[in-house]
Amino acid sequence: MTSRDDLRIGDAEREEMMGALREHFAQGRITHEELEERLGLTLTARTGRELARVAEDLPDPRPVAPRHEPFRPARAYDRPHWHGHRARGRRHGPPVAPVLFLLGLVMFVGGFGPLPFIFLAWLIFATVGMARHRHHRAHRM
């Protein structure tokens, strides 16, 4: 009976080994000359045993996968104290205060009274509020 190491390999196994060798080179385990030599041996390897000899003195380049915790739904006391799903102090959307400041400055210099400014400020707040409402509503679905 033939051992698994004596079975012939294909291009997929060679490609995997070449990727691993490149990773070892990137991590500084082998020099450029060693990389070239081992890549040549990989390309000429015909069996699993020959391919294994190419990297027998190297560790597995892939890190051990971290263990995943089982899914547990979040409880109210697990979450940070946020208002809605926004963190305190962080706003989404256009900056309203600078726009209102510039609008007020233009209206003051232009000689308009306070009534048009108040109306336009209300209009801007209402538009931004509706946009935020739509944004949050779309993300809840």
NUKOLKE-588084 format. One record per residue (C-alpha): residue number from 1; residue in one letter; y, z negated, x. Coordinates in nm, 3 decimals. Each point is the difference from the previous one (the first is absolute). Example, Ala and Ser with C-alpha at 12.3 -4.5 7.8 and 13.67 -1.06 7.14 Angstrom:
# NUKOLKE-588084
{pt 1, A, {-0.450, -0.780, 1.230}};
{pt 2, S, {0.344, 0.066, 0.137}};
# end
This chain:
# NUKOLKE-588084
{pt 1, M, {0.000, 0.000, 0.000}};
{pt 2, T, {0.345, 0.095, 0.128}};
{pt 3, S, {0.259, -0.271, 0.065}};
{pt 4, R, {0.337, 0.028, -0.174}};
{pt 5, D, {0.170, 0.034, 0.341}};
{pt 6, D, {-0.212, 0.307, 0.076}};
{pt 7, L, {0.119, 0.190, -0.308}};
{pt 8, R, {0.241, 0.285, 0.051}};
{pt 9, I, {0.367, -0.057, -0.083}};
{pt 10, G, {0.256, 0.230, -0.158}};
{pt 11, D, {0.367, 0.077, 0.037}};
{pt 12, A, {0.101, -0.288, -0.228}};
{pt 13, E, {-0.156, -0.256, 0.237}};
{pt 14, R, {0.162, 0.165, 0.302}};
{pt 15, E, {0.342, 0.001, -0.172}};
{pt 16, E, {-0.038, -0.367, -0.088}};
{pt 17, M, {-0.085, -0.088, 0.362}};
{pt 18, M, {0.292, 0.206, 0.133}};
{pt 19, G, {0.236, -0.185, -0.236}};
{pt 20, A, {-0.140, -0.332, 0.119}};
{pt 21, L, {0.044, 0.102, 0.365}};
{pt 22, R, {0.361, 0.100, -0.066}};
{pt 23, E, {0.057, -0.340, -0.160}};
{pt 24, H, {-0.147, -0.175, 0.307}};
{pt 25, F, {0.233, 0.206, 0.219}};
{pt 26, A, {0.299, -0.091, -0.219}};
{pt 27, Q, {-0.091, -0.368, 0.030}};
{pt 28, G, {-0.023, 0.027, 0.380}};
{pt 29, R, {-0.372, -0.060, 0.037}};
{pt 30, I, {-0.067, 0.329, 0.181}};
{pt 31, T, {0.209, 0.223, 0.224}};
{pt 32, H, {0.093, 0.360, -0.071}};
{pt 33, E, {-0.265, 0.122, 0.244}};
{pt 34, E, {-0.267, -0.211, -0.170}};
{pt 35, L, {0.112, 0.131, -0.337}};
{pt 36, E, {-0.037, 0.361, 0.115}};
{pt 37, E, {-0.342, -0.070, 0.152}};
{pt 38, R, {-0.127, -0.181, -0.311}};
{pt 39, L, {0.136, 0.268, -0.232}};
{pt 40, G, {-0.197, 0.259, 0.199}};
{pt 41, L, {-0.316, -0.210, -0.027}};
{pt 42, T, {0.059, -0.041, -0.373}};
{pt 43, L, {0.030, 0.375, -0.051}};
{pt 44, T, {-0.329, 0.064, 0.184}};
{pt 45, A, {-0.194, -0.289, -0.160}};
{pt 46, R, {-0.290, 0.116, -0.218}};
{pt 47, T, {-0.160, -0.327, -0.112}};
{pt 48, G, {0.120, -0.337, -0.120}};
{pt 49, R, {-0.124, -0.160, 0.323}};
{pt 50, E, {0.213, 0.235, 0.216}};
{pt 51, L, {0.301, -0.064, -0.221}};
{pt 52, A, {-0.050, -0.378, 0.017}};
{pt 53, R, {-0.003, 0.014, 0.383}};
{pt 54, V, {0.355, 0.142, -0.004}};
{pt 55, A, {0.144, -0.325, -0.136}};
{pt 56, E, {-0.264, -0.259, 0.085}};
{pt 57, D, {0.244, -0.209, 0.209}};
{pt 58, L, {0.278, 0.010, -0.264}};
{pt 59, P, {0.049, -0.228, -0.301}};
{pt 60, D, {0.022, 0.132, -0.354}};
{pt 61, P, {0.354, 0.144, -0.029}};
{pt 62, R, {0.027, -0.078, -0.369}};
{pt 63, P, {0.117, -0.353, -0.079}};
{pt 64, V, {-0.210, -0.213, -0.229}};
{pt 65, A, {0.121, 0.046, -0.357}};
{pt 66, P, {0.163, -0.313, -0.141}};
{pt 67, R, {-0.180, -0.179, -0.278}};
{pt 68, H, {0.165, 0.057, -0.333}};
{pt 69, E, {0.062, -0.284, -0.237}};
{pt 70, P, {-0.131, 0.055, -0.352}};
{pt 71, F, {0.267, 0.106, -0.247}};
{pt 72, R, {0.169, -0.291, -0.170}};
{pt 73, P, {0.273, 0.063, -0.257}};
{pt 74, A, {0.334, -0.154, 0.090}};
{pt 75, R, {0.104, -0.308, -0.187}};
{pt 76, A, {0.358, -0.087, -0.088}};
{pt 77, Y, {0.025, -0.269, 0.270}};
{pt 78, D, {-0.135, 0.239, 0.269}};
{pt 79, R, {0.292, 0.237, -0.035}};
{pt 80, P, {0.337, -0.053, 0.168}};
{pt 81, H, {0.283, -0.108, -0.227}};
{pt 82, W, {0.143, 0.335, -0.091}};
{pt 83, H, {0.206, 0.122, -0.288}};
{pt 84, G, {-0.217, 0.270, -0.153}};
{pt 85, H, {-0.162, 0.181, 0.289}};
{pt 86, R, {0.311, 0.008, 0.219}};
{pt 87, A, {0.048, -0.246, 0.280}};
{pt 88, R, {0.312, -0.209, -0.011}};
{pt 89, G, {0.294, 0.170, 0.167}};
{pt 90, R, {-0.158, 0.343, 0.000}};
{pt 91, R, {0.121, 0.254, -0.251}};
{pt 92, H, {-0.129, 0.344, -0.077}};
{pt 93, G, {0.231, 0.283, -0.086}};
{pt 94, P, {0.345, 0.109, 0.104}};
{pt 95, P, {0.250, -0.255, 0.133}};
{pt 96, V, {0.235, -0.073, -0.290}};
{pt 97, A, {0.261, -0.225, 0.164}};
{pt 98, P, {0.130, 0.256, 0.254}};
{pt 99, V, {0.022, 0.268, -0.268}};
{pt 100, L, {0.200, -0.230, -0.226}};
{pt 101, F, {0.227, -0.104, 0.287}};
{pt 102, L, {0.079, 0.362, 0.086}};
{pt 103, L, {0.051, 0.085, -0.366}};
{pt 104, G, {0.241, -0.294, -0.042}};
{pt 105, L, {0.188, 0.096, 0.317}};
{pt 106, V, {0.041, 0.361, -0.116}};
{pt 107, M, {0.118, -0.111, -0.344}};
{pt 108, F, {0.242, -0.255, 0.149}};
{pt 109, V, {0.150, 0.257, 0.238}};
{pt 110, G, {0.009, 0.261, -0.279}};
{pt 111, G, {0.206, -0.229, -0.224}};
{pt 112, F, {-0.255, -0.041, -0.279}};
{pt 113, G, {-0.016, -0.328, -0.191}};
{pt 114, P, {-0.294, -0.243, -0.006}};
{pt 115, L, {-0.151, 0.130, -0.326}};
{pt 116, P, {-0.145, 0.328, 0.140}};
{pt 117, F, {-0.139, -0.194, 0.298}};
{pt 118, I, {-0.173, -0.253, -0.227}};
{pt 119, F, {-0.148, 0.279, -0.212}};
{pt 120, L, {-0.128, 0.193, 0.302}};
{pt 121, A, {-0.141, -0.319, 0.157}};
{pt 122, W, {-0.189, -0.074, -0.323}};
{pt 123, L, {-0.125, 0.361, -0.009}};
{pt 124, I, {-0.130, -0.023, 0.359}};
{pt 125, F, {-0.174, -0.335, -0.062}};
{pt 126, A, {-0.158, 0.132, -0.320}};
{pt 127, T, {-0.126, 0.318, 0.171}};
{pt 128, V, {-0.143, -0.188, 0.298}};
{pt 129, G, {-0.158, -0.258, -0.232}};
{pt 130, M, {-0.171, 0.270, -0.208}};
{pt 131, A, {-0.124, 0.173, 0.315}};
{pt 132, R, {-0.149, -0.326, 0.131}};
{pt 133, H, {-0.158, -0.070, -0.336}};
{pt 134, R, {-0.165, 0.342, -0.003}};
{pt 135, H, {-0.114, -0.043, 0.359}};
{pt 136, H, {-0.162, -0.338, -0.070}};
{pt 137, R, {-0.151, 0.120, -0.327}};
{pt 138, A, {-0.155, 0.301, 0.174}};
{pt 139, H, {-0.158, -0.225, 0.267}};
{pt 140, R, {-0.147, -0.241, -0.255}};
{pt 141, M, {-0.214, 0.272, -0.161}};
# end
